[in-house]
Amino acid sequence: MNNHSNTNLNNDLDNKLNDLNIPGTVIEVIQAEAEELGAFEEDALDEADALEANDVENNVEDH
């Protein structure tokens, strides 16, 4: 994406975010805007981390 397109994306996104202050307004965003807002950022635990967290809780309860 070139600089001009990036500027337009930021301006459009800023306008949409400002519109969120209007009660009842529904805002549609394109994929690039959603990514900029972090909509597709994966922050969930993986299976191993979830199991480890569960083990810690069980160990605390046993004592």
N, CA, C and O atoms as a GROMACS GRO file, in nm:
protein
  252
    1MET      N    1   0.085  -0.118   0.000
    1MET     CA    2   0.000   0.000   0.000
    1MET      C    3   0.089   0.123   0.000
    1MET      O    4   0.181   0.133   0.081
    2ASN      N    5   0.063   0.215  -0.089
    2ASN     CA    6   0.147   0.333  -0.094
    2ASN      C    7   0.106   0.435   0.013
    2ASN      O    8   0.004   0.418   0.078
    3ASN      N    9   0.186   0.537   0.030
    3ASN     CA   10   0.164   0.635   0.136
    3ASN      C   11   0.031   0.707   0.122
    3ASN      O   12  -0.038   0.732   0.221
    4HIS      N   13  -0.007   0.742  -0.003
    4HIS     CA   14  -0.134   0.811  -0.025
    4HIS      C   15  -0.251   0.722   0.014
    4HIS      O   16  -0.346   0.769   0.078
    5SER      N   17  -0.246   0.596  -0.024
    5SER     CA   18  -0.353   0.502   0.012
    5SER      C   19  -0.359   0.483   0.163
    5SER      O   20  -0.468   0.475   0.220
    6ASN      N   21  -0.243   0.477   0.227
    6ASN     CA   22  -0.237   0.460   0.372
    6ASN      C   23  -0.299   0.580   0.442
    6ASN      O   24  -0.370   0.564   0.541
    7THR      N   25  -0.272   0.700   0.392
    7THR     CA   26  -0.330   0.822   0.449
    7THR      C   27  -0.481   0.822   0.435
    7THR      O   28  -0.552   0.857   0.529
    8ASN      N   29  -0.530   0.782   0.318
    8ASN     CA   30  -0.674   0.775   0.297
    8ASN      C   31  -0.738   0.673   0.391
    8ASN      O   32  -0.845   0.697   0.446
    9LEU      N   33  -0.671   0.558   0.409
    9LEU     CA   34  -0.722   0.455   0.499
    9LEU      C   35  -0.732   0.509   0.640
    9LEU      O   36  -0.833   0.490   0.708
   10ASN      N   37  -0.627   0.578   0.686
   10ASN     CA   38  -0.627   0.634   0.821
   10ASN      C   39  -0.735   0.740   0.837
   10ASN      O   40  -0.802   0.744   0.940
   11ASN      N   41  -0.753   0.826   0.737
   11ASN     CA   42  -0.857   0.929   0.744
   11ASN      C   43  -0.996   0.867   0.747
   11ASN      O   44  -1.081   0.907   0.826
   12ASP      N   45  -1.018   0.768   0.661
   12ASP     CA   46  -1.148   0.701   0.659
   12ASP      C   47  -1.175   0.633   0.792
   12ASP      O   48  -1.286   0.640   0.845
   13LEU      N   49  -1.074   0.566   0.846
   13LEU     CA   50  -1.090   0.497   0.973
   13LEU      C   51  -1.115   0.597   1.086
   13LEU      O   52  -1.201   0.573   1.170
   14ASP      N   53  -1.043   0.706   1.088
   14ASP     CA   54  -1.066   0.810   1.189
   14ASP      C   55  -1.210   0.861   1.184
   14ASP      O   56  -1.274   0.877   1.287
   15ASN      N   57  -1.260   0.886   1.063
   15ASN     CA   58  -1.398   0.932   1.047
   15ASN      C   59  -1.497   0.829   1.099
   15ASN      O   60  -1.594   0.863   1.167
   16LYS      N   61  -1.472   0.702   1.067
   16LYS     CA   62  -1.562   0.596   1.113
   16LYS      C   63  -1.560   0.584   1.265
   16LYS      O   64  -1.664   0.566   1.328
   17LEU      N   65  -1.441   0.594   1.324
   17LEU     CA   66  -1.432   0.586   1.469
   17LEU      C   67  -1.502   0.704   1.536
   17LEU      O   68  -1.564   0.687   1.641
   18ASN      N   69  -1.492   0.822   1.477
   18ASN     CA   70  -1.565   0.937   1.530
   18ASN      C   71  -1.715   0.917   1.522
   18ASN      O   72  -1.789   0.959   1.611
   19ASP      N   73  -1.760   0.851   1.415
   19ASP     CA   74  -1.903   0.825   1.398
   19ASP      C   75  -1.957   0.731   1.505
   19ASP      O   76  -2.078   0.728   1.530
   20LEU      N   77  -1.870   0.653   1.568
   20LEU     CA   78  -1.915   0.562   1.674
   20LEU      C   79  -1.972   0.637   1.794
   20LEU      O   80  -2.040   0.577   1.877
   21ASN      N   81  -1.945   0.766   1.804
   21ASN     CA   82  -2.000   0.847   1.913
   21ASN      C   83  -2.146   0.881   1.892
   21ASN      O   84  -2.211   0.936   1.981
   22ILE      N   85  -2.200   0.849   1.775
   22ILE     CA   86  -2.340   0.877   1.745
   22ILE      C   87  -2.421   0.753   1.781
   22ILE      O   88  -2.403   0.647   1.720
   23PRO      N   89  -2.510   0.764   1.881
   23PRO     CA   90  -2.588   0.647   1.923
   23PRO      C   91  -2.664   0.583   1.806
   23PRO      O   92  -2.723   0.653   1.724
   24GLY      N   93  -2.660   0.452   1.800
   24GLY     CA   94  -2.732   0.377   1.698
   24GLY      C   95  -2.660   0.363   1.566
   24GLY      O   96  -2.711   0.299   1.475
   25THR      N   97  -2.543   0.422   1.554
   25THR     CA   98  -2.469   0.416   1.428
   25THR      C   99  -2.403   0.281   1.412
   25THR      O  100  -2.341   0.230   1.506
   26VAL      N  101  -2.416   0.223   1.294
   26VAL     CA  102  -2.348   0.098   1.262
   26VAL      C  103  -2.234   0.132   1.167
   26VAL      O  104  -2.255   0.200   1.066
   27ILE      N  105  -2.116   0.086   1.200
   27ILE     CA  106  -1.997   0.116   1.120
   27ILE      C  107  -1.948  -0.011   1.053
   27ILE      O  108  -1.929  -0.114   1.119
   28GLU      N  109  -1.929  -0.005   0.923
   28GLU     CA  110  -1.869  -0.116   0.850
   28GLU      C  111  -1.725  -0.080   0.817
   28GLU      O  112  -1.696   0.032   0.774
   29VAL      N  113  -1.635  -0.177   0.839
   29VAL     CA  114  -1.495  -0.155   0.809
   29VAL      C  115  -1.447  -0.259   0.709
   29VAL      O  116  -1.499  -0.371   0.704
   30ILE      N  117  -1.348  -0.221   0.630
   30ILE     CA  118  -1.287  -0.315   0.538
   30ILE      C  119  -1.182  -0.396   0.614
   30ILE      O  120  -1.148  -0.362   0.727
   31GLN      N  121  -1.132  -0.502   0.554
   31GLN     CA  122  -1.037  -0.590   0.621
   31GLN      C  123  -0.914  -0.515   0.669
   31GLN      O  124  -0.868  -0.538   0.781
   32ALA      N  125  -0.860  -0.426   0.589
   32ALA     CA  126  -0.741  -0.351   0.629
   32ALA      C  127  -0.768  -0.266   0.754
   32ALA      O  128  -0.682  -0.255   0.841
   33GLU      N  129  -0.888  -0.207   0.762
   33GLU     CA  130  -0.923  -0.127   0.879
   33GLU      C  131  -0.938  -0.216   1.001
   33GLU      O  132  -0.894  -0.181   1.111
   34ALA      N  133  -1.000  -0.331   0.983
   34ALA     CA  134  -1.018  -0.425   1.094
   34ALA      C  135  -0.883  -0.472   1.147
   34ALA      O  136  -0.863  -0.483   1.268
   35GLU      N  137  -0.791  -0.500   1.056
   35GLU     CA  138  -0.657  -0.541   1.099
   35GLU      C  139  -0.587  -0.429   1.174
   35GLU      O  140  -0.518  -0.454   1.273
   36GLU      N  141  -0.605  -0.305   1.129
   36GLU     CA  142  -0.546  -0.189   1.196
   36GLU      C  143  -0.600  -0.176   1.339
   36GLU      O  144  -0.529  -0.132   1.430
   37LEU      N  145  -0.727  -0.214   1.358
   37LEU     CA  146  -0.789  -0.208   1.490
   37LEU      C  147  -0.758  -0.330   1.576
   37LEU      O  148  -0.796  -0.335   1.693
   38GLY      N  149  -0.690  -0.428   1.518
   38GLY     CA  150  -0.653  -0.547   1.595
   38GLY      C  151  -0.759  -0.656   1.596
   38GLY      O  152  -0.754  -0.745   1.680
   39ALA      N  153  -0.855  -0.650   1.505
   39ALA     CA  154  -0.965  -0.746   1.505
   39ALA      C  155  -0.920  -0.888   1.478
   39ALA      O  156  -0.988  -0.982   1.520
   40PHE      N  157  -0.810  -0.906   1.410
   40PHE     CA  158  -0.766  -1.040   1.375
   40PHE      C  159  -0.642  -1.081   1.453
   40PHE      O  160  -0.570  -1.174   1.413
   41GLU      N  161  -0.616  -1.013   1.562
   41GLU     CA  162  -0.500  -1.043   1.643
   41GLU      C  163  -0.532  -1.161   1.734
   41GLU      O  164  -0.624  -1.154   1.815
   42GLU      N  165  -0.457  -1.270   1.720
   42GLU     CA  166  -0.480  -1.390   1.799
   42GLU      C  167  -0.406  -1.378   1.931
   42GLU      O  168  -0.284  -1.367   1.934
   43ASP      N  169  -0.481  -1.381   2.040
   43ASP     CA  170  -0.418  -1.373   2.171
   43ASP      C  171  -0.463  -1.484   2.266
   43ASP      O  172  -0.440  -1.478   2.386
   44ALA      N  173  -0.529  -1.584   2.210
   44ALA     CA  174  -0.577  -1.695   2.291
   44ALA      C  175  -0.460  -1.786   2.332
   44ALA      O  176  -0.358  -1.791   2.264
   45LEU      N  177  -0.479  -1.856   2.442
   45LEU     CA  178  -0.380  -1.954   2.484
   45LEU      C  179  -0.380  -2.072   2.388
   45LEU      O  180  -0.484  -2.109   2.334
   46ASP      N  181  -0.262  -2.129   2.368
   46ASP     CA  182  -0.260  -2.254   2.292
   46ASP      C  183  -0.293  -2.367   2.390
   46ASP      O  184  -0.301  -2.345   2.511
   47GLU      N  185  -0.312  -2.487   2.339
   47GLU     CA  186  -0.356  -2.599   2.422
   47GLU      C  187  -0.259  -2.628   2.537
   47GLU      O  188  -0.302  -2.652   2.650
   48ALA      N  189  -0.130  -2.626   2.508
   48ALA     CA  190  -0.030  -2.656   2.611
   48ALA      C  191  -0.035  -2.553   2.724
   48ALA      O  192  -0.027  -2.590   2.842
   49ASP      N  193  -0.047  -2.425   2.691
   49ASP     CA  194  -0.055  -2.321   2.794
   49ASP      C  195  -0.182  -2.333   2.876
   49ASP      O  196  -0.180  -2.310   2.997
   50ALA      N  197  -0.293  -2.369   2.813
   50ALA     CA  198  -0.419  -2.387   2.884
   50ALA      C  199  -0.409  -2.503   2.982
   50ALA      O  200  -0.454  -2.492   3.096
   51LEU      N  201  -0.350  -2.613   2.939
   51LEU     CA  202  -0.333  -2.727   3.028
   51LEU      C  203  -0.240  -2.693   3.144
   51LEU      O  204  -0.265  -2.734   3.258
   52GLU      N  205  -0.135  -2.620   3.116
   52GLU     CA  206  -0.042  -2.579   3.222
   52GLU      C  207  -0.113  -2.489   3.323
   52GLU      O  208  -0.092  -2.503   3.444
   53ALA      N  209  -0.195  -2.397   3.276
   53ALA     CA  210  -0.268  -2.308   3.366
   53ALA      C  211  -0.364  -2.389   3.454
   53ALA      O  212  -0.381  -2.358   3.572
   54ASN      N  213  -0.425  -2.490   3.397
   54ASN     CA  214  -0.516  -2.575   3.473
   54ASN      C  215  -0.439  -2.652   3.580
   54ASN      O  216  -0.489  -2.666   3.692
   55ASP      N  217  -0.320  -2.701   3.548
   55ASP     CA  218  -0.238  -2.773   3.645
   55ASP      C  219  -0.200  -2.683   3.763
   55ASP      O  220  -0.200  -2.729   3.877
   56VAL      N  221  -0.169  -2.558   3.737
   56VAL     CA  222  -0.132  -2.465   3.844
   56VAL      C  223  -0.249  -2.447   3.940
   56VAL      O  224  -0.230  -2.448   4.061
   57GLU      N  225  -0.371  -2.431   3.885
   57GLU     CA  226  -0.488  -2.415   3.971
   57GLU      C  227  -0.513  -2.539   4.055
   57GLU      O  228  -0.547  -2.528   4.173
   58ASN      N  229  -0.497  -2.658   3.996
   58ASN     CA  230  -0.517  -2.782   4.070
   58ASN      C  231  -0.413  -2.797   4.181
   58ASN      O  232  -0.447  -2.842   4.290
   59ASN      N  233  -0.288  -2.760   4.155
   59ASN     CA  234  -0.184  -2.768   4.257
   59ASN      C  235  -0.210  -2.675   4.373
   59ASN      O  236  -0.182  -2.709   4.488
   60VAL      N  237  -0.265  -2.556   4.346
   60VAL     CA  238  -0.296  -2.460   4.452
   60VAL      C  239  -0.409  -2.514   4.539
   60VAL      O  240  -0.406  -2.499   4.661
   61GLU      N  241  -0.509  -2.577   4.477
   61GLU     CA  242  -0.623  -2.629   4.552
   61GLU      C  243  -0.584  -2.747   4.639
   61GLU      O  244  -0.646  -2.769   4.743
   62ASP      N  245  -0.482  -2.825   4.599
   62ASP     CA  246  -0.440  -2.942   4.675
   62ASP      C  247  -0.369  -2.906   4.804
   62ASP      O  248  -0.362  -2.989   4.895
   63HIS      N  249  -0.316  -2.786   4.816
   63HIS     CA  250  -0.238  -2.747   4.935
   63HIS      C  251  -0.320  -2.679   5.034
   63HIS      O  252  -0.269  -2.640   5.140
   0.00000   0.00000   0.00000
